[in-house]
Amino acid sequence: MATLLYKANASHILPTTAASTNATSVTTGATELFSISIYNANAALRYLKIYNKASAPTVGTDVPVIVIPLKNADYTVLTWAKGFYLSAGLAYALTTGAATSDTNVVGTDITGLTLTYST
């Protein structure tokens, strides 16, 4: 019988994005990220950037630890059975470009961002 390693005890939900980078600090201190789900209703590719940071990221300056392409008009779901460890905290932003330096804002058409994690 398989052992379930997934042990998230908290979640963060952003129902709909604002017309910005939506730079957000979710946790401060050591965090295990277990899953991400998000829907991009836009006709173009968008990017979710995850930061190992205890405050909201300075988009275009801070370097993300994960950059996730969000396919147009599609759901994206990622899971880590043992968690993705972030020593400083969990923060995120959304942009229209993949480059670390990209600061182009997204519209209001990214919905249902859900992060599950444990602190």
Biopython code that builds the backbone (N, CA, C, O; Angstrom):
import numpy as np
from Bio.PDB.StructureBuilder import StructureBuilder

atoms = [
    (1, "MET", "N", (0.841, -1.178, 0.000)),
    (1, "MET", "CA", (0.000, 0.000, 0.000)),
    (1, "MET", "C", (0.887, 1.242, 0.000)),
    (1, "MET", "O", (1.838, 1.328, 0.776)),
    (2, "ALA", "N", (0.584, 2.178, -0.847)),
    (2, "ALA", "CA", (1.378, 3.410, -0.962)),
    (2, "ALA", "C", (1.132, 4.322, 0.236)),
    (2, "ALA", "O", (0.024, 4.382, 0.769)),
    (3, "THR", "N", (2.170, 5.023, 0.648)),
    (3, "THR", "CA", (2.061, 5.991, 1.736)),
    (3, "THR", "C", (1.849, 7.369, 1.144)),
    (3, "THR", "O", (2.590, 7.792, 0.256)),
    (4, "LEU", "N", (0.854, 8.059, 1.626)),
    (4, "LEU", "CA", (0.575, 9.411, 1.154)),
    (4, "LEU", "C", (1.537, 10.382, 1.818)),
    (4, "LEU", "O", (1.538, 10.508, 3.043)),
    (5, "LEU", "N", (2.347, 11.063, 1.040)),
    (5, "LEU", "CA", (3.325, 11.999, 1.572)),
    (5, "LEU", "C", (2.799, 13.423, 1.607)),
    (5, "LEU", "O", (3.334, 14.268, 2.324)),
    (6, "TYR", "N", (1.770, 13.687, 0.848)),
    (6, "TYR", "CA", (1.194, 15.015, 0.741)),
    (6, "TYR", "C", (0.633, 15.440, 2.097)),
    (6, "TYR", "O", (-0.287, 14.800, 2.606)),
    (7, "LYS", "N", (1.167, 16.502, 2.689)),
    (7, "LYS", "CA", (0.743, 16.902, 4.029)),
    (7, "LYS", "C", (0.519, 18.407, 4.146)),
    (7, "LYS", "O", (0.925, 19.031, 5.127)),
    (8, "ALA", "N", (-0.114, 18.967, 3.162)),
    (8, "ALA", "CA", (-0.423, 20.398, 3.204)),
    (8, "ALA", "C", (-1.414, 20.669, 4.328)),
    (8, "ALA", "O", (-2.332, 19.882, 4.559)),
    (9, "ASN", "N", (-1.225, 21.782, 5.023)),
    (9, "ASN", "CA", (-2.165, 22.137, 6.088)),
    (9, "ASN", "C", (-2.744, 23.534, 5.908)),
    (9, "ASN", "O", (-3.417, 24.049, 6.801)),
    (10, "ALA", "N", (-2.487, 24.145, 4.765)),
    (10, "ALA", "CA", (-2.998, 25.489, 4.505)),
    (10, "ALA", "C", (-3.137, 25.691, 2.999)),
    (10, "ALA", "O", (-2.543, 24.965, 2.202)),
    (11, "SER", "N", (-3.931, 26.688, 2.631)),
    (11, "SER", "CA", (-4.063, 27.019, 1.214)),
    (11, "SER", "C", (-4.207, 28.525, 1.052)),
    (11, "SER", "O", (-4.621, 29.238, 1.966)),
    (12, "HIS", "N", (-3.854, 28.977, -0.132)),
    (12, "HIS", "CA", (-4.010, 30.385, -0.510)),
    (12, "HIS", "C", (-4.795, 30.378, -1.807)),
    (12, "HIS", "O", (-4.445, 29.657, -2.741)),
    (13, "ILE", "N", (-5.848, 31.171, -1.875)),
    (13, "ILE", "CA", (-6.684, 31.213, -3.075)),
    (13, "ILE", "C", (-6.796, 32.651, -3.574)),
    (13, "ILE", "O", (-7.127, 33.561, -2.814)),
    (14, "LEU", "N", (-6.519, 32.838, -4.848)),
    (14, "LEU", "CA", (-6.730, 34.117, -5.524)),
    (14, "LEU", "C", (-7.806, 33.859, -6.578)),
    (14, "LEU", "O", (-7.499, 33.313, -7.637)),
    (15, "PRO", "N", (-9.070, 34.241, -6.313)),
    (15, "PRO", "CA", (-10.155, 33.914, -7.243)),
    (15, "PRO", "C", (-9.961, 34.488, -8.643)),
    (15, "PRO", "O", (-10.187, 33.791, -9.633)),
    (16, "THR", "N", (-9.546, 35.751, -8.738)),
    (16, "THR", "CA", (-9.342, 36.417, -10.024)),
    (16, "THR", "C", (-8.201, 37.412, -9.888)),
    (16, "THR", "O", (-8.088, 38.103, -8.876)),
    (17, "THR", "N", (-7.360, 37.483, -10.903)),
    (17, "THR", "CA", (-6.244, 38.416, -10.873)),
    (17, "THR", "C", (-6.711, 39.846, -11.093)),
    (17, "THR", "O", (-7.745, 40.094, -11.713)),
    (18, "ALA", "N", (-5.931, 40.775, -10.574)),
    (18, "ALA", "CA", (-6.105, 42.194, -10.882)),
    (18, "ALA", "C", (-5.264, 42.491, -12.116)),
    (18, "ALA", "O", (-4.424, 41.675, -12.496)),
    (19, "ALA", "N", (-5.470, 43.625, -12.739)),
    (19, "ALA", "CA", (-4.659, 44.026, -13.887)),
    (19, "ALA", "C", (-3.335, 44.567, -13.352)),
    (19, "ALA", "O", (-3.096, 45.775, -13.339)),
    (20, "SER", "N", (-2.483, 43.644, -12.914)),
    (20, "SER", "CA", (-1.181, 43.973, -12.328)),
    (20, "SER", "C", (-0.327, 42.712, -12.353)),
    (20, "SER", "O", (-0.705, 41.718, -12.972)),
    (21, "THR", "N", (0.813, 42.746, -11.689)),
    (21, "THR", "CA", (1.619, 41.526, -11.558)),
    (21, "THR", "C", (1.129, 40.679, -10.395)),
    (21, "THR", "O", (1.578, 39.545, -10.225)),
    (22, "ASN", "N", (0.206, 41.215, -9.585)),
    (22, "ASN", "CA", (-0.361, 40.485, -8.454)),
    (22, "ASN", "C", (0.716, 39.975, -7.499)),
    (22, "ASN", "O", (0.562, 38.904, -6.912)),
    (23, "ALA", "N", (1.800, 40.729, -7.340)),
    (23, "ALA", "CA", (2.900, 40.328, -6.453)),
    (23, "ALA", "C", (2.364, 40.148, -5.032)),
    (23, "ALA", "O", (1.799, 41.072, -4.446)),
    (24, "THR", "N", (2.551, 38.943, -4.493)),
    (24, "THR", "CA", (1.931, 38.589, -3.219)),
    (24, "THR", "C", (2.862, 37.749, -2.364)),
    (24, "THR", "O", (3.526, 36.838, -2.860)),
    (25, "SER", "N", (2.906, 38.058, -1.082)),
    (25, "SER", "CA", (3.587, 37.216, -0.099)),
    (25, "SER", "C", (2.533, 36.333, 0.553)),
    (25, "SER", "O", (1.532, 36.832, 1.067)),
    (26, "VAL", "N", (2.755, 35.029, 0.532)),
    (26, "VAL", "CA", (1.805, 34.081, 1.114)),
    (26, "VAL", "C", (2.244, 33.675, 2.514)),
    (26, "VAL", "O", (1.433, 33.661, 3.441)),
    (27, "THR", "N", (3.532, 33.343, 2.674)),
    (27, "THR", "CA", (4.049, 32.930, 3.980)),
    (27, "THR", "C", (5.398, 33.581, 4.250)),
    (27, "THR", "O", (6.081, 34.041, 3.335)),
    (28, "THR", "N", (5.761, 33.610, 5.514)),
    (28, "THR", "CA", (7.113, 34.002, 5.916)),
    (28, "THR", "C", (7.710, 32.811, 6.647)),
    (28, "THR", "O", (7.027, 32.155, 7.434)),
    (29, "GLY", "N", (8.962, 32.534, 6.395)),
    (29, "GLY", "CA", (9.618, 31.391, 7.024)),
    (29, "GLY", "C", (9.502, 30.139, 6.172)),
    (29, "GLY", "O", (8.861, 30.133, 5.122)),
    (30, "ALA", "N", (10.135, 29.085, 6.650)),
    (30, "ALA", "CA", (10.200, 27.823, 5.912)),
    (30, "ALA", "C", (8.806, 27.335, 5.517)),
    (30, "ALA", "O", (7.883, 27.306, 6.331)),
    (31, "THR", "N", (8.683, 26.954, 4.248)),
    (31, "THR", "CA", (7.398, 26.524, 3.686)),
    (31, "THR", "C", (7.628, 25.379, 2.714)),
    (31, "THR", "O", (8.581, 25.394, 1.935)),
    (32, "GLU", "N", (6.748, 24.390, 2.765)),
    (32, "GLU", "CA", (6.729, 23.313, 1.772)),
    (32, "GLU", "C", (5.523, 23.565, 0.867)),
    (32, "GLU", "O", (4.382, 23.551, 1.328)),
    (33, "LEU", "N", (5.779, 23.792, -0.412)),
    (33, "LEU", "CA", (4.713, 23.980, -1.397)),
    (33, "LEU", "C", (4.343, 22.610, -1.956)),
    (33, "LEU", "O", (5.212, 21.881, -2.434)),
    (34, "PHE", "N", (3.048, 22.252, -1.899)),
    (34, "PHE", "CA", (2.618, 20.934, -2.350)),
    (34, "PHE", "C", (1.869, 20.943, -3.674)),
    (34, "PHE", "O", (1.984, 19.996, -4.452)),
    (35, "SER", "N", (1.113, 21.984, -3.941)),
    (35, "SER", "CA", (0.399, 21.988, -5.221)),
    (35, "SER", "C", (0.052, 23.401, -5.662)),
    (35, "SER", "O", (-0.058, 24.333, -4.866)),
    (36, "ILE", "N", (-0.113, 23.508, -6.974)),
    (36, "ILE", "CA", (-0.541, 24.749, -7.619)),
    (36, "ILE", "C", (-1.602, 24.365, -8.638)),
    (36, "ILE", "O", (-1.413, 23.433, -9.419)),
    (37, "SER", "N", (-2.714, 25.081, -8.630)),
    (37, "SER", "CA", (-3.682, 24.943, -9.720)),
    (37, "SER", "C", (-4.119, 26.350, -10.119)),
    (37, "SER", "O", (-4.268, 27.238, -9.280)),
    (38, "ILE", "N", (-4.319, 26.526, -11.427)),
    (38, "ILE", "CA", (-4.624, 27.861, -11.937)),
    (38, "ILE", "C", (-5.232, 27.725, -13.331)),
    (38, "ILE", "O", (-4.920, 26.779, -14.055)),
    (39, "TYR", "N", (-6.093, 28.660, -13.707)),
    (39, "TYR", "CA", (-6.691, 28.675, -15.037)),
    (39, "TYR", "C", (-6.362, 29.991, -15.727)),
    (39, "TYR", "O", (-6.590, 31.066, -15.173)),
    (40, "ASN", "N", (-5.826, 29.899, -16.939)),
    (40, "ASN", "CA", (-5.521, 31.069, -17.759)),
    (40, "ASN", "C", (-6.575, 31.172, -18.859)),
    (40, "ASN", "O", (-6.536, 30.413, -19.827)),
    (41, "ALA", "N", (-7.508, 32.098, -18.715)),
    (41, "ALA", "CA", (-8.567, 32.284, -19.712)),
    (41, "ALA", "C", (-8.119, 33.164, -20.876)),
    (41, "ALA", "O", (-8.856, 33.313, -21.850)),
    (42, "ASN", "N", (-6.938, 33.742, -20.791)),
    (42, "ASN", "CA", (-6.436, 34.620, -21.840)),
    (42, "ASN", "C", (-6.093, 33.814, -23.089)),
    (42, "ASN", "O", (-5.831, 32.614, -23.008)),
    (43, "ALA", "N", (-6.097, 34.475, -24.235)),
    (43, "ALA", "CA", (-5.741, 33.823, -25.496)),
    (43, "ALA", "C", (-4.231, 33.687, -25.665)),
    (43, "ALA", "O", (-3.769, 33.064, -26.621)),
    (44, "ALA", "N", (-3.463, 34.263, -24.747)),
    (44, "ALA", "CA", (-2.003, 34.223, -24.842)),
    (44, "ALA", "C", (-1.396, 33.523, -23.624)),
    (44, "ALA", "O", (-2.026, 33.406, -22.573)),
    (45, "LEU", "N", (-0.176, 33.070, -23.794)),
    (45, "LEU", "CA", (0.594, 32.449, -22.724)),
    (45, "LEU", "C", (0.857, 33.460, -21.615)),
    (45, "LEU", "O", (1.141, 34.624, -21.896)),
    (46, "ARG", "N", (0.768, 33.035, -20.377)),
    (46, "ARG", "CA", (1.094, 33.849, -19.204)),
    (46, "ARG", "C", (2.042, 33.049, -18.327)),
    (46, "ARG", "O", (2.233, 31.855, -18.559)),
    (47, "TYR", "N", (2.645, 33.688, -17.313)),
    (47, "TYR", "CA", (3.636, 33.010, -16.475)),
    (47, "TYR", "C", (3.377, 33.265, -14.999)),
    (47, "TYR", "O", (3.191, 34.405, -14.573)),
    (48, "LEU", "N", (3.366, 32.184, -14.225)),
    (48, "LEU", "CA", (3.302, 32.253, -12.774)),
    (48, "LEU", "C", (4.723, 32.081, -12.267)),
    (48, "LEU", "O", (5.402, 31.114, -12.612)),
    (49, "LYS", "N", (5.166, 33.018, -11.450)),
    (49, "LYS", "CA", (6.526, 32.976, -10.911)),
    (49, "LYS", "C", (6.455, 32.783, -9.402)),
    (49, "LYS", "O", (5.775, 33.531, -8.699)),
    (50, "ILE", "N", (7.163, 31.771, -8.916)),
    (50, "ILE", "CA", (7.212, 31.448, -7.494)),
    (50, "ILE", "C", (8.556, 31.919, -6.951)),
    (50, "ILE", "O", (9.602, 31.683, -7.556)),
    (51, "TYR", "N", (8.512, 32.590, -5.801)),
    (51, "TYR", "CA", (9.715, 33.160, -5.185)),
    (51, "TYR", "C", (9.937, 32.570, -3.797)),
    (51, "TYR", "O", (8.980, 32.301, -3.071)),
    (52, "ASN", "N", (11.193, 32.371, -3.434)),
    (52, "ASN", "CA", (11.605, 31.978, -2.089)),
    (52, "ASN", "C", (11.870, 33.278, -1.339)),
    (52, "ASN", "O", (13.010, 33.731, -1.237)),
    (53, "LYS", "N", (10.799, 33.869, -0.817)),
    (53, "LYS", "CA", (10.886, 35.228, -0.287)),
    (53, "LYS", "C", (9.813, 35.428, 0.779)),
    (53, "LYS", "O", (8.699, 34.922, 0.649)),
    (54, "ALA", "N", (10.153, 36.167, 1.834)),
    (54, "ALA", "CA", (9.236, 36.411, 2.955)),
    (54, "ALA", "C", (8.390, 37.668, 2.775)),
    (54, "ALA", "O", (7.631, 38.034, 3.672)),
    (55, "SER", "N", (8.509, 38.325, 1.639)),
    (55, "SER", "CA", (7.708, 39.518, 1.358)),
    (55, "SER", "C", (7.284, 39.458, -0.104)),
    (55, "SER", "O", (7.767, 38.618, -0.864)),
    (56, "ALA", "N", (6.388, 40.341, -0.489)),
    (56, "ALA", "CA", (5.959, 40.374, -1.890)),
    (56, "ALA", "C", (7.171, 40.641, -2.779)),
    (56, "ALA", "O", (7.993, 41.499, -2.456)),
    (57, "PRO", "N", (7.293, 39.926, -3.884)),
    (57, "PRO", "CA", (8.460, 40.113, -4.744)),
    (57, "PRO", "C", (8.457, 41.458, -5.461)),
    (57, "PRO", "O", (7.407, 42.029, -5.755)),
    (58, "THR", "N", (9.654, 41.941, -5.730)),
    (58, "THR", "CA", (9.832, 43.087, -6.611)),
    (58, "THR", "C", (9.989, 42.497, -8.003)),
    (58, "THR", "O", (11.073, 42.057, -8.386)),
    (59, "VAL", "N", (8.906, 42.491, -8.749)),
    (59, "VAL", "CA", (8.879, 41.831, -10.053)),
    (59, "VAL", "C", (9.842, 42.539, -11.001)),
    (59, "VAL", "O", (9.836, 43.765, -11.111)),
    (60, "GLY", "N", (10.662, 41.755, -11.676)),
    (60, "GLY", "CA", (11.665, 42.298, -12.580)),
    (60, "GLY", "C", (13.026, 42.424, -11.932)),
    (60, "GLY", "O", (14.032, 42.551, -12.630)),
    (61, "THR", "N", (13.077, 42.391, -10.604)),
    (61, "THR", "CA", (14.336, 42.485, -9.856)),
    (61, "THR", "C", (14.625, 41.184, -9.118)),
    (61, "THR", "O", (15.699, 40.604, -9.272)),
    (62, "ASP", "N", (13.660, 40.721, -8.310)),
    (62, "ASP", "CA", (13.833, 39.455, -7.595)),
    (62, "ASP", "C", (13.818, 38.301, -8.590)),
    (62, "ASP", "O", (13.145, 38.359, -9.618)),
    (63, "VAL", "N", (14.569, 37.254, -8.268)),
    (63, "VAL", "CA", (14.681, 36.103, -9.161)),
    (63, "VAL", "C", (13.758, 34.976, -8.677)),
    (63, "VAL", "O", (13.898, 34.510, -7.546)),
    (64, "PRO", "N", (12.833, 34.542, -9.510)),
    (64, "PRO", "CA", (11.949, 33.448, -9.109)),
    (64, "PRO", "C", (12.703, 32.115, -9.068)),
    (64, "PRO", "O", (13.684, 31.924, -9.787)),
    (65, "VAL", "N", (12.231, 31.200, -8.216)),
    (65, "VAL", "CA", (12.817, 29.857, -8.162)),
    (65, "VAL", "C", (12.100, 28.909, -9.114)),
    (65, "VAL", "O", (12.654, 27.884, -9.511)),
    (66, "ILE", "N", (10.876, 29.248, -9.476)),
    (66, "ILE", "CA", (10.107, 28.470, -10.454)),
    (66, "ILE", "C", (9.375, 29.453, -11.366)),
    (66, "ILE", "O", (8.780, 30.423, -10.897)),
    (67, "VAL", "N", (9.424, 29.192, -12.675)),
    (67, "VAL", "CA", (8.631, 29.952, -13.644)),
    (67, "VAL", "C", (7.758, 28.938, -14.382)),
    (67, "VAL", "O", (8.264, 28.035, -15.049)),
    (68, "ILE", "N", (6.448, 29.100, -14.253)),
    (68, "ILE", "CA", (5.508, 28.133, -14.806)),
    (68, "ILE", "C", (4.736, 28.769, -15.961)),
    (68, "ILE", "O", (4.002, 29.734, -15.752)),
    (69, "PRO", "N", (4.894, 28.238, -17.183)),
    (69, "PRO", "CA", (4.101, 28.751, -18.297)),
    (69, "PRO", "C", (2.646, 28.311, -18.142)),
    (69, "PRO", "O", (2.370, 27.150, -17.841)),
    (70, "LEU", "N", (1.730, 29.235, -18.346)),
    (70, "LEU", "CA", (0.297, 28.956, -18.257)),
    (70, "LEU", "C", (-0.279, 28.988, -19.662)),
    (70, "LEU", "O", (-0.458, 30.056, -20.247)),
    (71, "LYS", "N", (-0.566, 27.818, -20.195)),
    (71, "LYS", "CA", (-1.098, 27.725, -21.552)),
    (71, "LYS", "C", (-2.394, 28.511, -21.672)),
    (71, "LYS", "O", (-3.158, 28.628, -20.713)),
    (72, "ASN", "N", (-2.629, 29.050, -22.866)),
    (72, "ASN", "CA", (-3.847, 29.835, -23.088)),
    (72, "ASN", "C", (-5.091, 28.956, -23.001)),
    (72, "ASN", "O", (-5.113, 27.827, -23.491)),
    (73, "ALA", "N", (-6.121, 29.502, -22.368)),
    (73, "ALA", "CA", (-7.418, 28.840, -22.218)),
    (73, "ALA", "C", (-7.283, 27.410, -21.691)),
    (73, "ALA", "O", (-7.869, 26.478, -22.243)),
    (74, "ASP", "N", (-6.507, 27.250, -20.621)),
    (74, "ASP", "CA", (-6.256, 25.912, -20.099)),
    (74, "ASP", "C", (-5.956, 25.961, -18.601)),
    (74, "ASP", "O", (-5.514, 26.981, -18.071)),
    (75, "TYR", "N", (-6.208, 24.833, -17.934)),
    (75, "TYR", "CA", (-5.839, 24.666, -16.530)),
    (75, "TYR", "C", (-4.413, 24.160, -16.437)),
    (75, "TYR", "O", (-3.968, 23.391, -17.289)),
    (76, "THR", "N", (-3.700, 24.582, -15.419)),
    (76, "THR", "CA", (-2.379, 24.065, -15.100)),
    (76, "THR", "C", (-2.439, 23.561, -13.670)),
    (76, "THR", "O", (-2.872, 24.277, -12.768)),
    (77, "VAL", "N", (-2.002, 22.327, -13.468)),
    (77, "VAL", "CA", (-1.952, 21.744, -12.132)),
    (77, "VAL", "C", (-0.583, 21.107, -11.948)),
    (77, "VAL", "O", (-0.146, 20.302, -12.771)),
    (78, "LEU", "N", (0.086, 21.473, -10.870)),
    (78, "LEU", "CA", (1.384, 20.890, -10.519)),
    (78, "LEU", "C", (1.315, 20.391, -9.088)),
    (78, "LEU", "O", (0.703, 21.033, -8.234)),
    (79, "THR", "N", (1.940, 19.245, -8.818)),
    (79, "THR", "CA", (2.000, 18.731, -7.450)),
    (79, "THR", "C", (3.403, 18.233, -7.141)),
    (79, "THR", "O", (4.127, 17.762, -8.018)),
    (80, "TRP", "N", (3.758, 18.349, -5.888)),
    (80, "TRP", "CA", (5.007, 17.811, -5.365)),
    (80, "TRP", "C", (4.635, 16.936, -4.171)),
    (80, "TRP", "O", (4.227, 17.457, -3.133)),
    (81, "ALA", "N", (4.767, 15.619, -4.299)),
    (81, "ALA", "CA", (4.351, 14.693, -3.241)),
    (81, "ALA", "C", (5.110, 14.934, -1.938)),
    (81, "ALA", "O", (4.538, 14.818, -0.854)),
    (82, "LYS", "N", (6.372, 15.263, -2.041)),
    (82, "LYS", "CA", (7.182, 15.515, -0.844)),
    (82, "LYS", "C", (7.326, 17.002, -0.558)),
    (82, "LYS", "O", (7.984, 17.385, 0.409)),
    (83, "GLY", "N", (6.723, 17.833, -1.378)),
    (83, "GLY", "CA", (6.795, 19.277, -1.178)),
    (83, "GLY", "C", (7.990, 19.900, -1.871)),
    (83, "GLY", "O", (9.016, 19.249, -2.071)),
    (84, "PHE", "N", (7.851, 21.160, -2.234)),
    (84, "PHE", "CA", (8.942, 21.964, -2.795)),
    (84, "PHE", "C", (9.343, 22.937, -1.699)),
    (84, "PHE", "O", (8.554, 23.801, -1.317)),
    (85, "TYR", "N", (10.563, 22.804, -1.189)),
    (85, "TYR", "CA", (10.994, 23.547, -0.007)),
    (85, "TYR", "C", (11.416, 24.975, -0.346)),
    (85, "TYR", "O", (12.204, 25.210, -1.262)),
    (86, "LEU", "N", (10.874, 25.913, 0.412)),
    (86, "LEU", "CA", (11.226, 27.329, 0.302)),
    (86, "LEU", "C", (11.664, 27.779, 1.695)),
    (86, "LEU", "O", (10.852, 27.796, 2.620)),
    (87, "SER", "N", (12.920, 28.137, 1.853)),
    (87, "SER", "CA", (13.472, 28.432, 3.185)),
    (87, "SER", "C", (13.026, 29.778, 3.749)),
    (87, "SER", "O", (12.873, 29.911, 4.963)),
    (88, "ALA", "N", (12.815, 30.775, 2.898)),
    (88, "ALA", "CA", (12.497, 32.132, 3.371)),
    (88, "ALA", "C", (10.996, 32.393, 3.457)),
    (88, "ALA", "O", (10.541, 33.133, 4.329)),
    (89, "GLY", "N", (10.238, 31.792, 2.564)),
    (89, "GLY", "CA", (8.798, 32.020, 2.507)),
    (89, "GLY", "C", (8.294, 31.780, 1.098)),
    (89, "GLY", "O", (9.074, 31.543, 0.176)),
    (90, "LEU", "N", (6.994, 31.845, 0.946)),
    (90, "LEU", "CA", (6.344, 31.613, -0.342)),
    (90, "LEU", "C", (5.739, 32.917, -0.843)),
    (90, "LEU", "O", (4.938, 33.551, -0.157)),
    (91, "ALA", "N", (6.136, 33.304, -2.047)),
    (91, "ALA", "CA", (5.598, 34.502, -2.689)),
    (91, "ALA", "C", (5.409, 34.192, -4.173)),
    (91, "ALA", "O", (6.004, 33.249, -4.696)),
    (92, "TYR", "N", (4.582, 34.986, -4.846)),
    (92, "TYR", "CA", (4.360, 34.750, -6.268)),
    (92, "TYR", "C", (4.035, 36.050, -6.991)),
    (92, "TYR", "O", (3.731, 37.075, -6.380)),
    (93, "ALA", "N", (4.110, 35.965, -8.315)),
    (93, "ALA", "CA", (3.691, 37.055, -9.197)),
    (93, "ALA", "C", (3.281, 36.437, -10.528)),
    (93, "ALA", "O", (3.608, 35.285, -10.813)),
    (94, "LEU", "N", (2.570, 37.199, -11.332)),
    (94, "LEU", "CA", (2.139, 36.760, -12.655)),
    (94, "LEU", "C", (2.545, 37.812, -13.675)),
    (94, "LEU", "O", (2.352, 39.008, -13.455)),
    (95, "THR", "N", (3.113, 37.359, -14.800)),
    (95, "THR", "CA", (3.532, 38.286, -15.852)),
    (95, "THR", "C", (3.187, 37.710, -17.225)),
    (95, "THR", "O", (2.774, 36.556, -17.350)),
    (96, "THR", "N", (3.366, 38.539, -18.244)),
    (96, "THR", "CA", (3.115, 38.080, -19.606)),
    (96, "THR", "C", (4.360, 37.493, -20.254)),
    (96, "THR", "O", (4.266, 36.899, -21.329)),
    (97, "GLY", "N", (5.525, 37.642, -19.629)),
    (97, "GLY", "CA", (6.766, 37.120, -20.179)),
    (97, "GLY", "C", (7.499, 36.229, -19.198)),
    (97, "GLY", "O", (7.348, 36.369, -17.985)),
    (98, "ALA", "N", (8.296, 35.307, -19.730)),
    (98, "ALA", "CA", (9.015, 34.336, -18.904)),
    (98, "ALA", "C", (10.292, 34.888, -18.283)),
    (98, "ALA", "O", (10.744, 34.382, -17.256)),
    (99, "ALA", "N", (10.878, 35.911, -18.884)),
    (99, "ALA", "CA", (12.169, 36.419, -18.410)),
    (99, "ALA", "C", (12.082, 36.925, -16.972)),
    (99, "ALA", "O", (11.068, 37.491, -16.564)),
    (100, "THR", "N", (13.141, 36.719, -16.219)),
    (100, "THR", "CA", (13.220, 37.204, -14.842)),
    (100, "THR", "C", (12.963, 38.699, -14.780)),
    (100, "THR", "O", (12.362, 39.187, -13.823)),
    (101, "SER", "N", (13.410, 39.427, -15.784)),
    (101, "SER", "CA", (13.280, 40.887, -15.807)),
    (101, "SER", "C", (11.908, 41.375, -16.283)),
    (101, "SER", "O", (11.644, 42.577, -16.253)),
    (102, "ASP", "N", (11.034, 40.468, -16.719)),
    (102, "ASP", "CA", (9.734, 40.879, -17.254)),
    (102, "ASP", "C", (8.841, 41.465, -16.166)),
    (102, "ASP", "O", (8.691, 40.882, -15.092)),
    (103, "THR", "N", (8.254, 42.615, -16.452)),
    (103, "THR", "CA", (7.342, 43.276, -15.510)),
    (103, "THR", "C", (5.978, 43.563, -16.141)),
    (103, "THR", "O", (5.176, 44.304, -15.573)),
    (104, "ASN", "N", (5.717, 42.985, -17.305)),
    (104, "ASN", "CA", (4.444, 43.226, -17.986)),
    (104, "ASN", "C", (3.298, 42.586, -17.215)),
    (104, "ASN", "O", (3.354, 41.407, -16.866)),
    (105, "VAL", "N", (2.265, 43.370, -16.955)),
    (105, "VAL", "CA", (1.152, 42.934, -16.109)),
    (105, "VAL", "C", (0.198, 42.014, -16.862)),
    (105, "VAL", "O", (0.089, 42.073, -18.087)),
    (106, "VAL", "N", (-0.487, 41.168, -16.105)),
    (106, "VAL", "CA", (-1.539, 40.321, -16.665)),
    (106, "VAL", "C", (-2.866, 41.050, -16.523)),
    (106, "VAL", "O", (-2.975, 42.031, -15.787)),
    (107, "GLY", "N", (-3.861, 40.562, -17.229)),
    (107, "GLY", "CA", (-5.202, 41.139, -17.109)),
    (107, "GLY", "C", (-5.986, 40.460, -15.996)),
    (107, "GLY", "O", (-5.414, 39.851, -15.092)),
    (108, "THR", "N", (-7.283, 40.576, -16.080)),
    (108, "THR", "CA", (-8.156, 39.999, -15.049)),
    (108, "THR", "C", (-8.699, 38.636, -15.466)),
    (108, "THR", "O", (-9.753, 38.213, -14.991)),
    (109, "ASP", "N", (-7.987, 37.954, -16.347)),
    (109, "ASP", "CA", (-8.501, 36.708, -16.906)),
    (109, "ASP", "C", (-7.762, 35.456, -16.444)),
    (109, "ASP", "O", (-7.870, 34.406, -17.079)),
    (110, "ILE", "N", (-7.024, 35.553, -15.362)),
    (110, "ILE", "CA", (-6.419, 34.374, -14.753)),
    (110, "ILE", "C", (-7.203, 34.119, -13.474)),
    (110, "ILE", "O", (-7.302, 34.990, -12.610)),
    (111, "THR", "N", (-7.757, 32.922, -13.361)),
    (111, "THR", "CA", (-8.665, 32.652, -12.250)),
    (111, "THR", "C", (-8.279, 31.391, -11.482)),
    (111, "THR", "O", (-7.558, 30.524, -11.977)),
    (112, "GLY", "N", (-8.779, 31.329, -10.277)),
    (112, "GLY", "CA", (-8.673, 30.120, -9.474)),
    (112, "GLY", "C", (-7.280, 29.705, -9.067)),
    (112, "GLY", "O", (-7.017, 28.510, -8.932)),
    (113, "LEU", "N", (-6.374, 30.652, -8.866)),
    (113, "LEU", "CA", (-5.048, 30.274, -8.378)),
    (113, "LEU", "C", (-5.210, 29.714, -6.969)),
    (113, "LEU", "O", (-5.702, 30.398, -6.071)),
    (114, "THR", "N", (-4.795, 28.474, -6.789)),
    (114, "THR", "CA", (-4.822, 27.839, -5.480)),
    (114, "THR", "C", (-3.456, 27.235, -5.207)),
    (114, "THR", "O", (-2.943, 26.453, -6.007)),
    (115, "LEU", "N", (-2.872, 27.598, -4.078)),
    (115, "LEU", "CA", (-1.598, 27.047, -3.625)),
    (115, "LEU", "C", (-1.865, 26.287, -2.335)),
    (115, "LEU", "O", (-2.495, 26.824, -1.423)),
    (116, "THR", "N", (-1.394, 25.040, -2.241)),
    (116, "THR", "CA", (-1.479, 24.321, -0.972)),
    (116, "THR", "C", (-0.071, 24.165, -0.437)),
    (116, "THR", "O", (0.867, 23.898, -1.188)),
    (117, "TYR", "N", (0.069, 24.335, 0.870)),
    (117, "TYR", "CA", (1.401, 24.357, 1.471)),
    (117, "TYR", "C", (1.339, 23.998, 2.948)),
    (117, "TYR", "O", (0.268, 23.882, 3.543)),
    (118, "SER", "N", (2.522, 23.826, 3.513)),
    (118, "SER", "CA", (2.662, 23.567, 4.943)),
    (118, "SER", "C", (3.787, 24.445, 5.467)),
    (118, "SER", "O", (4.812, 24.608, 4.804)),
    (119, "THR", "N", (3.601, 25.011, 6.658)),
    (119, "THR", "CA", (4.645, 25.845, 7.268)),
    (119, "THR", "C", (5.184, 25.188, 8.515)),
    (119, "THR", "O", (6.070, 25.737, 9.169)),
]
sb = StructureBuilder()
sb.init_structure("model")
sb.init_model(0)
sb.init_chain("A")
sb.init_seg("    ")
for serial, (resi, resn, name, xyz) in enumerate(atoms, 1):
    if name == "N":
        sb.init_residue(resn, " ", resi, " ")
    sb.init_atom(name, np.array(xyz, "f"), 0.0, 1.0, " ", f" {name:<3s}", serial, name[0])
structure = sb.get_structure()
